[in-house]
Amino acid sequence: MESIQWYLQRLRVMSLREIAHRTGERALLHHFRLARALRARQERVVDWPRYAFCTAAACQLPRLQVAFNPTAQEVQQILTGDWGALGFPWQWRVDANVWRRAPDTARLWPGDFFGTIAYRAGNPYGDARVLWEPARLQGLVSLALLSDHDPNLQARAVELLEQVLASFTRDNPPLAGAHYLSAMECALRLIAVCHALDMMRGALQQGATTWSRLLCLIESHASFIERRLSRHSAAGNHSIAECAGLVYAGLLFPEHPRAALWRSLGLELLAEQVAWQVMPDGGGIEQAVWYHLFVVDLLGLVEALLRARGERVPLPISAALARGRAFLCALGDSPEKLPPIGDGDGGFALTSHLRISFASCERRPTEVVTFAHAGYTVCRPSAAPGLRVVIDHGPLGMAPSFGHGHADALSVTVTADGADLLIDPGTYGYNQGAAWRRYFRSTRAHNTVTVDGQDQAEQESTFMWSRPYSAQVVESSGATHDRAAQILMRHDGYRTLGVIHWRAVLIKKNGLIVVWDRLEGHGEHEFELNWHLGSESTNTGPADSMRLGSDHRMVVQGGRPSLHSGETDPPRGWRSQRYAVLSASVTLRTVWRGPAPHEFATFVVPNSMDVDLQSELDQLRSMRAC
């Protein structure tokens, strides 16, 4: 039933080509089922010595840029397989069910043929994304990094690495269980195991057995990816990861009969995908910053591998990587400093320690940069070092389903010296409850205006929207002697209600931020302006006056203010800083009920500043008048 409902929803956005592709996939499942039955009767023998990757004395993969300086506690966790599963505890142990037991519910996922397993939202087992996290085997990369970091720990690291790999390959036969549900997961696992074994190749204690296991994994995974590539509306970061996995398999194991096909298919499809998934200004088409980091890191891995093996990097890949890196470096100085715009599951291309997309990150010299295609303006005022303002005026997400986008048109986030002042609350989870999924994607969960309690677009399912909005920058003024940026925007997400939302933002070089909202239209409405505040924010008297961090204050005008924290009916005052981790925060909600048009005014003011707020607001109003 779950699969039928999903297909009925997706049919509305599928092209005829995609419908034909999906029909072929259903037929392919019967082939996979037969292949699994035949494989179960055959004993697999792998001639590993004929593969140069397995016999080479020197490392075959490039040395990557990483940030690895673990604490004593982190060292102990790595060495005991205590790697976690996103927001849930998980530790490897000698247990046939360790890969099947759901970290979030403790239930056992089926070990049957993968094509029969229900895994989408509402399944009886748990969140598949949580289950998949440790099975990416990126913990093996941490073991290899630890061995390189402290050679005295190498023997223990190698022993655990070989035990974990043996456990996974033994207890997850090809095409059986939840770890074959996603071709992307197979690709990430393939890449991680190759890097981990390459780094530890000189210290393996069970070399012949371990290399044989690797080759069985490569063949089963690459063959599966080849036939299950994410295409059409299911493309996105999944297809990028799958292509990267095929490139790795094809380049590192050229002796395999299908290696040339894997290599060519992976590179050709990757070049095709990044040409439109990485926008001309470097932003990501999914409108999800964390997934864009994931994509750019994968491109960096592919480029590094090609160069290390003396191969030409296709121009679409190198160009997309360059512009993607520039975009990420404009938004943040490291993965941890990126604003959590859109969906993010906390997953990585190879390891949380990878810094391949920030290795040569240099801050742009200008005070403000606008990414017109992706739809973001980033401002770092020169006279207010450490202040970063990000304005979102982009589209909802990747058509036709817009799956990883949030209804956050014209939202504004602010950080000062690394501290969050005005936040994007994040994602929380994909299968942690339908109400939570709806809330964290909603307009109400972002720093913008909600009209009549509705989202700017229509939530259809866990990863689907309809009635997408259009947002645009109407006017953008450059820097002056005292101004860093001034921008006027609008979106039409409430056009069916007869309302257009205009927002103007003024950012002064001294750190003053003014936000003016005007809701134009007709009829009676409830206008609700929400500001989601960082953890250091407190009330300083009236509800419309807040202390933001240690150095700023905020004043909101235009309605009846109220403070909310940790409320559940309906959800208000929450944030999620890690996938599946929920914590109470503070939301300043300002509501006005009456006829349109209506205005709100918000001021974020450095404590050291005395300012004529009305004069600054009038300056913004003049933009709309023009």
C-alpha positions in Angstrom: 0.0 0.0 0.0 2.8 2.4 0.9 4.4 1.9 -2.5 1.1 2.4 -4.3 0.4 5.7 -2.5 4.0 6.9 -3.3 3.6 6.1 -7.0 0.2 7.8 -7.2 1.7 11.0 -5.8 4.7 10.8 -8.0 2.7 10.1 -11.2 1.5 13.7 -11.1 5.0 15.0 -11.7 6.4 12.2 -13.8 7.0 12.6 -17.6 6.2 9.8 -20.0 9.9 8.9 -20.1 10.0 8.6 -16.4 6.9 6.5 -16.3 8.5 4.2 -18.8 11.7 4.1 -16.7 9.8 3.3 -13.5 8.0 0.5 -15.3 11.3 -0.9 -16.4 12.6 -0.7 -12.8 9.7 -2.8 -11.6 10.6 -5.4 -14.2 14.2 -5.2 -13.2 13.2 -6.2 -9.6 12.2 -9.6 -11.0 15.7 -10.0 -12.5 17.3 -9.1 -9.2 15.2 -11.6 -7.4 16.3 -14.3 -9.7 19.9 -13.3 -9.6 19.8 -13.4 -5.8 18.3 -16.9 -5.9 21.1 -18.1 -8.2 23.8 -16.4 -6.2 22.6 -18.2 -3.0 23.4 -21.5 -4.7 26.8 -20.6 -5.9 30.0 -20.2 -4.0 31.8 -17.0 -5.0 35.5 -17.3 -5.7 37.5 -14.1 -6.3 40.9 -14.0 -7.9 42.1 -11.0 -6.0 45.8 -11.2 -6.9 45.1 -10.2 -10.5 43.8 -6.8 -9.3 46.6 -4.2 -9.0 44.7 -2.3 -6.4 44.8 -5.3 -4.1 48.5 -6.2 -4.6 50.2 -2.8 -4.8 52.5 -1.8 -2.1 52.0 1.9 -2.4 48.7 3.8 -1.9 46.6 4.0 -5.0 44.3 6.8 -3.9 45.3 10.5 -3.5 46.0 11.9 0.0 43.1 14.1 0.8 42.6 17.3 2.8 41.2 16.4 6.2 40.9 18.0 9.7 41.6 15.1 12.1 42.7 15.9 15.7 40.6 13.6 17.9 40.2 14.0 21.6 40.9 11.0 23.9 37.2 10.3 24.1 36.9 10.3 20.3 39.9 8.0 20.0 38.2 5.5 22.3 34.9 5.8 20.4 36.6 5.1 17.1 38.5 2.1 18.4 35.5 0.5 19.9 33.2 1.0 16.9 31.1 3.5 18.8 30.3 5.5 15.7 26.7 6.5 16.3 23.9 6.7 13.8 23.2 10.4 13.3 21.3 11.4 16.5 21.1 7.8 17.9 23.7 5.6 19.6 25.2 2.7 17.6 28.2 0.5 18.2 29.5 -2.3 16.2 29.6 -5.7 18.0 29.7 -9.4 17.0 26.1 -9.9 16.4 24.4 -11.1 13.2 21.7 -8.5 13.7 23.9 -5.5 14.3 23.3 -4.2 10.7 19.6 -4.9 10.8 18.6 -3.5 14.2 17.1 0.0 13.9 19.1 2.5 16.0 15.9 4.6 16.5 13.3 1.9 17.3 15.4 -1.2 18.2 13.2 -3.2 15.7 14.8 -5.5 13.2 14.6 -4.6 9.5 13.9 -7.5 7.3 16.8 -9.5 5.7 14.6 -10.5 2.7 15.0 -9.6 -0.9 15.4 -5.8 -0.9 12.6 -5.2 -3.4 10.0 -6.4 -0.9 11.0 -4.1 2.0 8.8 -1.1 2.9 11.1 1.8 3.8 9.4 5.1 3.1 7.8 7.2 5.7 5.3 5.3 7.8 7.1 1.9 7.6 7.0 -0.3 10.7 10.7 -0.5 11.3 12.1 3.1 11.7 13.9 5.8 9.7 15.9 4.1 7.0 18.3 7.0 6.8 19.3 6.3 10.5 19.9 2.6 9.8 22.0 3.4 6.7 24.4 5.8 8.4 26.8 3.3 10.1 26.4 0.9 7.1 28.1 3.5 4.9 31.2 2.1 6.6 32.8 5.5 6.9 33.8 4.5 10.4 36.5 2.5 8.6 37.9 5.7 7.2 38.1 7.1 10.8 40.0 4.0 11.8 42.5 4.5 8.9 42.9 8.2 9.8 43.5 7.2 13.5 46.1 4.7 12.4 47.9 7.4 10.4 47.5 9.9 13.3 49.0 7.6 15.9 50.9 4.5 14.6 50.8 3.0 18.1 47.1 2.4 17.6 47.5 0.9 14.1 47.2 -2.8 15.2 44.0 -2.2 17.1 42.6 -0.1 14.2 43.4 -2.8 11.6 41.9 -5.5 13.7 38.6 -3.7 14.1 38.5 -2.6 10.4 38.8 -6.2 9.2 36.3 -7.5 11.7 33.7 -4.8 10.7 34.2 -5.5 7.0 33.9 -9.2 7.5 30.7 -8.7 9.5 29.1 -6.5 7.0 29.9 -8.6 3.9 28.8 -11.8 5.7 25.6 -10.5 7.2 24.5 -8.5 4.2 24.6 -10.8 1.1 24.0 -9.1 -2.2 20.4 -7.9 -2.9 19.2 -8.9 0.6 18.1 -6.5 3.3 17.7 -2.8 3.7 21.3 -1.9 2.8 20.5 -2.7 -0.9 17.5 -0.4 -1.0 19.5 2.6 -2.1 22.1 2.6 -4.9 23.5 5.8 -3.4 24.3 4.0 -0.1 26.1 1.3 -2.0 28.2 3.9 -3.8 29.2 5.7 -0.6 30.1 2.3 1.1 32.2 1.4 -1.9 34.1 4.6 -1.8 34.7 4.5 1.9 36.0 0.9 2.0 38.3 1.6 -0.9 39.8 4.6 0.9 40.1 2.8 4.2 41.8 -0.3 2.9 44.1 1.8 0.7 45.3 3.7 3.7 45.8 0.6 5.7 47.1 -1.7 3.0 50.5 -2.2 4.5 49.2 -3.3 7.9 46.3 -5.7 7.0 46.4 -8.8 9.2 44.2 -10.9 6.9 45.2 -9.5 3.6 44.0 -12.3 1.2 40.6 -12.6 2.9 40.1 -8.8 3.3 41.0 -8.1 -0.4 38.6 -10.9 -1.5 35.8 -9.3 0.6 36.5 -5.9 -1.0 36.3 -7.3 -4.5 33.0 -9.1 -3.7 31.7 -5.8 -2.4 32.9 -3.9 -5.4 31.3 -6.3 -7.9 28.0 -6.6 -6.1 27.7 -2.9 -5.4 28.9 -1.5 -8.8 26.7 -3.9 -10.7 23.8 -2.9 -8.6 24.4 0.9 -9.0 24.8 0.4 -12.8 21.3 -0.9 -13.0 19.6 1.3 -10.4 20.9 4.8 -11.2 18.7 7.6 -10.0 17.2 9.4 -12.9 14.5 11.9 -13.9 12.7 13.3 -10.8 14.7 11.0 -8.5 18.0 12.5 -9.6 19.8 15.1 -7.4 22.5 14.3 -4.9 21.7 10.6 -5.2 22.7 10.4 -8.8 26.0 12.3 -8.1 27.0 9.8 -5.4 26.1 6.9 -7.7 28.1 8.2 -10.5 31.1 8.8 -8.2 30.8 5.1 -7.0 30.9 3.9 -10.6 33.9 6.0 -11.4 35.8 4.6 -8.4 35.0 1.0 -9.3 35.9 1.5 -13.0 39.2 3.4 -12.4 40.5 1.3 -9.4 39.6 -2.1 -10.8 40.2 -1.9 -14.6 40.8 -5.7 -14.6 37.1 -6.3 -14.1 35.1 -7.1 -17.3 32.6 -4.3 -16.7 35.2 -1.7 -15.5 35.3 0.3 -18.7 31.5 0.5 -18.7 31.4 1.6 -15.1 34.0 4.3 -15.8 32.4 5.7 -18.9 28.8 5.6 -17.6 29.8 7.2 -14.3 31.8 10.0 -16.0 29.3 10.7 -18.7 26.3 10.9 -16.5 28.2 12.8 -13.8 29.2 15.5 -16.4 25.6 15.7 -17.6 24.2 16.0 -14.1 26.5 18.6 -12.6 26.0 20.9 -15.6 22.5 21.6 -14.2 22.7 20.5 -10.6 25.5 23.0 -9.9 24.0 26.3 -11.0 26.0 28.9 -13.1 26.7 30.8 -9.9 27.8 27.7 -8.0 24.7 27.1 -5.9 22.8 23.8 -5.7 19.6 23.2 -7.6 18.1 21.3 -4.6 18.2 24.5 -2.5 19.7 22.5 0.4 23.1 23.8 1.5 24.2 20.6 3.3 23.4 18.4 0.3 25.2 20.8 -1.9 28.3 20.4 0.3 27.8 16.6 -0.2 27.7 17.0 -4.0 30.7 19.3 -4.2 32.8 17.0 -1.9 31.9 14.1 -4.2 33.1 16.1 -7.2 36.3 16.9 -5.4 36.9 13.2 -4.7 36.3 12.3 -8.3 38.6 15.1 -9.6 41.4 14.0 -7.1 41.1 10.4 -8.2 41.2 11.2 -11.9 44.3 13.5 -11.5 46.1 10.9 -9.3 45.7 8.3 -12.0 46.7 10.6 -14.8 43.3 10.9 -16.3 41.8 14.0 -17.8 39.0 15.6 -15.7 36.0 16.4 -17.9 35.5 20.1 -18.2 31.9 20.1 -16.9 33.1 18.4 -13.7 36.1 20.6 -13.0 34.0 23.7 -13.8 31.1 22.7 -11.6 33.6 21.9 -8.8 35.3 25.3 -9.0 32.0 27.3 -8.9 30.5 25.0 -6.2 33.5 25.5 -4.0 33.4 29.3 -4.4 29.7 29.3 -3.5 30.3 27.2 -0.3 33.2 29.4 0.8 31.0 32.5 0.4 28.4 31.0 2.7 30.7 29.6 5.4 34.4 29.1 6.3 34.0 25.3 7.0 31.3 22.7 6.8 30.3 23.4 10.4 29.7 27.1 9.6 27.3 26.6 6.7 23.8 27.9 7.3 21.4 24.9 7.5 19.1 26.1 4.6 16.8 23.4 3.2 17.1 19.7 4.1 20.2 18.3 5.6 20.8 14.8 7.1 24.3 15.3 8.4 25.7 12.7 6.0 29.1 13.0 4.4 30.7 12.1 1.0 33.5 10.2 2.8 34.1 11.3 6.3 33.1 14.2 8.6 36.8 15.1 8.6 37.0 15.8 4.9 37.9 19.4 3.9 38.3 19.0 0.2 35.9 21.8 -0.6 37.4 24.3 1.8 41.1 23.5 1.3 41.8 26.9 -0.5 38.8 28.8 0.8 39.3 32.6 0.6 36.7 35.1 1.7 35.5 37.3 -1.1 36.9 40.9 -0.9 33.5 42.5 -1.5 31.1 43.2 1.4 28.2 41.6 -0.3 27.7 39.0 -3.0 24.5 37.9 -4.6 24.0 34.5 -6.3 21.3 35.3 -8.7 20.6 31.8 -10.0 20.7 30.0 -6.6 18.9 33.0 -5.0 21.1 34.0 -2.0 22.7 37.2 -0.9 25.5 37.0 1.6 26.8 40.1 3.4 29.8 40.5 5.7 30.0 44.2 6.7 33.6 45.4 6.8 33.1 47.5 9.9 31.4 44.7 11.8 33.9 41.8 11.5 32.4 38.4 12.3 28.9 39.4 11.2 27.3 37.3 8.5 23.8 37.9 7.0 22.4 35.4 4.6 19.2 36.3 2.6 17.3 33.6 0.8 15.4 34.8 -2.3 15.8 31.6 -4.3 13.3 29.1 -5.7 11.7 26.3 -3.7 13.9 23.5 -4.9 14.6 21.0 -7.7 11.5 20.6 -9.9 9.3 18.7 -10.4 9.0 17.5 -6.8 11.2 20.1 -4.9 11.9 17.3 -2.4 14.7 18.8 -0.3 13.5 22.5 -0.4 11.8 24.3 2.5 9.2 27.0 2.2 11.6 29.7 3.3 11.3 32.5 0.7 12.9 35.8 1.8 14.2 34.2 5.0 17.1 35.9 6.8 19.7 34.3 9.1 22.4 36.2 11.1 25.5 35.0 12.8 28.0 37.2 14.8 31.5 35.9 15.6 30.3 32.3 15.1 27.3 32.7 17.4 23.8 32.3 16.0 21.5 35.3 16.3 18.7 34.6 13.9 18.7 30.9 12.9 17.2 28.5 10.4 15.9 25.7 12.7 17.2 22.9 10.5 15.6 19.6 9.3 15.2 17.3 12.4 14.3 14.1 10.4 12.6 12.4 7.6 10.7 9.8 9.5 10.6 11.1 13.1 6.8 11.8 12.8 4.8 13.5 10.0 4.0 16.5 12.2 7.7 17.3 12.8 8.5 16.8 9.2 5.8 19.2 8.2 6.9 21.8 10.8 10.5 22.0 10.0 9.8 22.4 6.2 7.1 24.9 6.8 7.1 28.7 6.4 6.4 29.1 10.1 9.7 27.5 10.9 11.7 30.1 9.0 12.4 33.8 9.5 9.8 35.2 7.2 6.0 36.0 7.1 3.2 33.4 7.1 -0.2 34.4 5.8 -3.4 32.7 7.2 -1.3 29.9 8.7 -0.5 28.5 5.3 2.9 27.6 3.8 4.3 29.5 0.8 3.9 26.2 -1.1 1.8 23.1 -0.6 3.4 20.1 1.2 2.2 16.9 -0.5 4.4 14.2 1.1 7.7 13.7 2.9 9.7 14.7 -0.2 7.2 16.5 -2.4 5.7 20.0 -2.8 3.2 21.4 -5.2 2.2 25.0 -6.0 5.8 26.3 -5.9 6.4 30.0 -5.5 8.5 32.4 -7.5 10.8 34.8 -5.7 12.8 37.6 -7.2 15.1 40.5 -6.3 13.5 43.7 -7.5 16.2 46.1 -6.6 19.7 45.8 -5.1 21.8 48.8 -4.2 25.5 48.5 -3.8 27.7 49.7 -1.0 28.0 53.3 0.0 30.2 55.0 2.6 28.0 53.7 5.4 25.9 51.0 3.8 27.0 47.4 3.0 23.9 46.3 1.2 20.3 47.2 0.5 18.0 44.8 -1.3 14.3 44.7 -2.2 12.6 41.3 -2.9 9.2 39.8 -3.3 7.5 36.4 -3.7 4.1 35.2 -4.9 3.6 32.1 -2.6 0.4 33.6 -1.3 -1.0 34.7 -4.7 -4.0 32.4 -4.2 -4.9 34.4 -1.1 -4.6 37.6 -2.9 -1.3 38.6 -1.1 2.2 39.5 -2.4 5.0 39.6 0.2 7.6 42.3 -0.3 10.7 42.4 1.9 13.5 45.0 2.0 16.7 44.5 4.0 19.2 47.2 4.8 22.6 46.2 6.3 24.9 49.0 7.4 28.7 48.7 7.6 28.5 49.2 11.4 26.3 46.1 11.8 22.8 47.6 11.9 20.2 45.4 10.1 16.7 46.7 9.2 14.1 44.4 7.7 10.9 45.9 6.3 8.0 43.6 5.4 5.0 44.8 3.4 2.1 42.5 2.7 0.2 43.9 -0.3 -3.2 42.7 -1.4 -6.8 42.8 -0.3 -9.2 41.1 2.2 -8.8 40.2 5.9 -5.9 38.1 6.8 -3.7 36.9 9.7 -0.1 38.0 9.1 2.5 36.2 11.3 6.2 37.2 11.4 8.4 34.7 13.0 12.0 35.2 14.1 13.8 32.1 15.3 16.5 33.1 17.8 19.8 31.7 18.7 20.4 29.9 22.1 22.0 33.0 23.6 19.0 35.2 23.0 16.9 36.4 26.0 13.9 38.7 26.6 14.9 42.1 27.9 11.5 43.5 28.9 8.6 43.8 26.4 8.2 40.8 24.2 9.1 42.8 21.1 12.5 43.6 22.5 15.1 40.8 22.7 18.8 40.5 23.4 20.5 38.6 20.6 23.8 37.1 21.7 26.0 39.3 23.9 26.3 42.3 21.5 23.0 42.9 19.8 19.4 43.6 20.5 16.3 43.2 18.3 13.1 45.3 18.1 10.0 44.3 16.1 7.1 46.6 15.2 3.8 45.9 13.5 1.7 43.5 15.6 1.2 41.7 18.9 4.4 39.9 20.0 4.7 36.7 21.9 7.5 34.3 22.8 7.4 30.6 22.3 9.7 27.8 23.3 9.3 24.0 23.2 5.6 24.0 22.3 4.1 21.0 20.6 0.4 21.8 19.8 1.2 23.3 17.3 5.0 23.0 17.2 6.7 26.3 18.0 10.1 27.2 19.4 12.3 24.3 18.2 15.6 23.7 16.4 17.5 20.7 15.3 21.3 21.1 15.1 21.8 17.5 14.2 19.7 15.0 12.3 17.2 13.3 14.7 18.2 15.6 17.6 15.5 18.0 18.8 16.0 20.9 21.2 13.9 23.8 22.4 14.8 27.3 21.2 13.1 30.7 21.3 10.8 32.1 18.6 9.6 35.7 18.6 6.2 35.6 16.9 4.5 38.8 15.9 0.8 38.6 14.7 -1.5 41.1 13.1 -5.1 40.4 12.0 -6.9 42.8 9.7 -7.1 44.0 6.1 -4.2 44.1 3.7 -1.9 45.9 3.1 0.1 45.6 6.3 3.7 46.3 7.4 6.2 44.8 9.9 9.6 46.4 10.8 12.5 44.6 12.5 15.7 46.1 13.8 18.8 44.2 14.8 21.0 46.8 16.5 24.5 46.5 18.0 24.3 47.4 21.7 27.0 50.0 21.3 24.9 52.0 18.8 22.3 54.7 19.2 20.3 54.9 16.0 17.2 56.7 14.7 15.2 53.6 13.8 12.4 55.5 12.0 14.8 57.2 9.7 16.4 53.9 8.7 13.0 52.4 8.1 11.9 55.3 5.9 15.0 54.8 3.8 13.8 51.2 3.0 10.2 52.3 2.4 11.5 54.7 -0.3 12.8 51.7 -2.3 9.3 50.3 -2.7 8.0 53.8 -3.5 10.4 54.1 -6.4 
